[in-house]
Amino acid sequence: MPHLQSRAISVQTHLRDQVADALRAALIAGELRPGTVYSAPTLAAELGVSATPVREAMLDLAREGLVEAVRNKGFRITELTDRDLDEFTELRTLIEVPTVGRVAGTASTEELQALRPLAERIVTAAQERDILAYLEADHRFHLELLALGGNRHLVEVVADLRKRSRLYGLGHLNVSGQLVASAREHVELLDLLVAGRGAEAEECMRRHLAHIRTLWAGGAEDR
């Protein structure tokens, strides 16, 4: 019986994660709108699951700052202000720019080249307007690159910042094709790192993050 109980818990946890991923995808696609309140039973019916894993997944998203609980009603999709986006970008710049410079001087060519398939996948996904593939590859590239700096807590902080900021405005940007230019910056960054050009790599990362912030602003205007 203990074995079966553990198995049931594992299955339930897996379903919770699947529901959370589906809800994040709905946020990206603009199907769940900032400021709107959604009930767990309504979302559960649309996803074809019970309300329990939806409530659990929404609590996970609430801890990430993507939604907030509304008593006796459900969950409201969090609205990001320009100030929020500016502050997230500032924090990422303070962390990621110097880390990239450090990685340029310490990572081996083999470690850096191992990231090239991810960088190329980001570009391909942007060209094909496959937003979920873009996000998955972009997420892995940034975090795996930062991990080469050797500070796992730093990576966790950036991962949290990305969760709080990256899911807004992307639907419009994907349709318009504006993500392609941002995607190509990953390849440029990697080329600079492989060449050991740390100062230029730092500037590329700084420009990339500023570019992302500009894209978010454009996406926000269409909400």
C-alpha positions, -999 to 999 in steps of 0.1 A, spaced: 0 0 0 28 26 8 41 19 -27 8 25 -43 2 57 -23 36 71 -33 28 62 -69 -6 81 -67 11 112 -53 36 111 -81 9 109 -107 -10 138 -91 21 159 -89 28 152 -126 -8 163 -135 -4 195 -115 28 203 -134 11 196 -167 -18 219 -158 6 246 -148 24 243 -181 -9 245 -200 -19 276 -180 15 293 -188 10 285 -225 -25 301 -223 -9 332 -208 16 333 -236 -10 330 -262 -32 357 -247 -60 333 -239 -58 343 -202 -59 381 -200 -42 402 -173 -67 416 -148 -93 390 -155 -105 366 -128 -108 329 -137 -124 301 -116 -107 268 -111 -138 248 -122 -141 268 -154 -105 263 -163 -107 226 -153 -136 221 -177 -117 236 -205 -86 215 -198 -106 183 -192 -93 177 -157 -107 180 -122 -106 213 -103 -81 201 -78 -49 201 -100 -60 234 -115 -62 250 -80 -28 235 -71 -13 247 -103 -27 282 -98 -12 283 -63 22 275 -80 17 304 -104 7 326 -75 40 319 -58 57 330 -91 37 362 -91 18 354 -123 -17 352 -106 -32 362 -73 -60 345 -54 -94 363 -52 -114 350 -23 -145 329 -33 -139 337 -70 -108 322 -83 -75 337 -95 -68 370 -112 -40 372 -138 -14 397 -126 -9 428 -145 26 440 -151 33 477 -151 61 495 -170 78 500 -136 77 462 -130 93 455 -164 119 482 -158 128 468 -124 130 432 -137 152 443 -166 175 463 -142 179 433 -119 187 409 -148 212 434 -162 230 437 -129 233 399 -127 236 387 -162 260 412 -178 289 407 -154 283 370 -152 286 367 -190 319 386 -188 332 362 -161 321 332 -182 340 345 -212 372 342 -192 366 309 -175 344 286 -196 360 262 -221 353 263 -258 337 229 -255 313 241 -228 303 272 -248 299 253 -281 276 229 -263 251 258 -261 251 264 -299 223 240 -307 201 259 -282 211 292 -297 203 280 -332 170 264 -320 159 298 -306 164 314 -341 146 286 -359 117 287 -334 114 325 -339 114 322 -377 88 295 -375 68 315 -350 67 285 -326 64 305 -294 66 275 -270 97 261 -286 112 296 -286 106 300 -249 119 265 -240 151 270 -259 156 306 -247 150 296 -211 176 268 -213 201 288 -231 202 317 -206 202 295 -175 227 270 -188 250 299 -199 247 315 -165 254 281 -148 288 282 -164 296 309 -139 294 284 -111 268 301 -89 236 280 -87 218 305 -65 224 332 -91 208 309 -117 178 304 -95 173 341 -90 173 348 -127 150 318 -133 125 334 -110 128 369 -126 122 353 -160 91 336 -148 77 368 -135 83 388 -166 85 367 -198 49 356 -202 35 389 -212 31 405 -246 46 375 -265 15 366 -285 16 398 -305 54 397 -309 52 362 -322 26 370 -349 45 401 -360 78 383 -363 97 407 -340 112 379 -320 136 370 -348 160 399 -342 161 391 -305 167 354 -313 197 361 -334 214 380 -306 219 346 -288 241 334 -316 260 367 -317 265 365 -279 278 329 -282 302 338 -310 317 366 -288 321 343 -259 338 316 -279 362 342 -292 370 353 -256 358 388 -262 344 394 -227 338 431 -229 319 428 -262 299 399 -248 289 420 -218 277 448 -242 258 423 -263 240 409 -233 232 445 -221 218 453 -255 199 420 -257 182 427 -223 173 463 -234 160 449 -267 138 425 -247 124 453 -226 115 473 -257 97 442 -271 78 438 -239 67 475 -241 54 469 -276 35 438 -264 20 457 -235 6 483 -258 -15 457 -275 -30 443 -244 
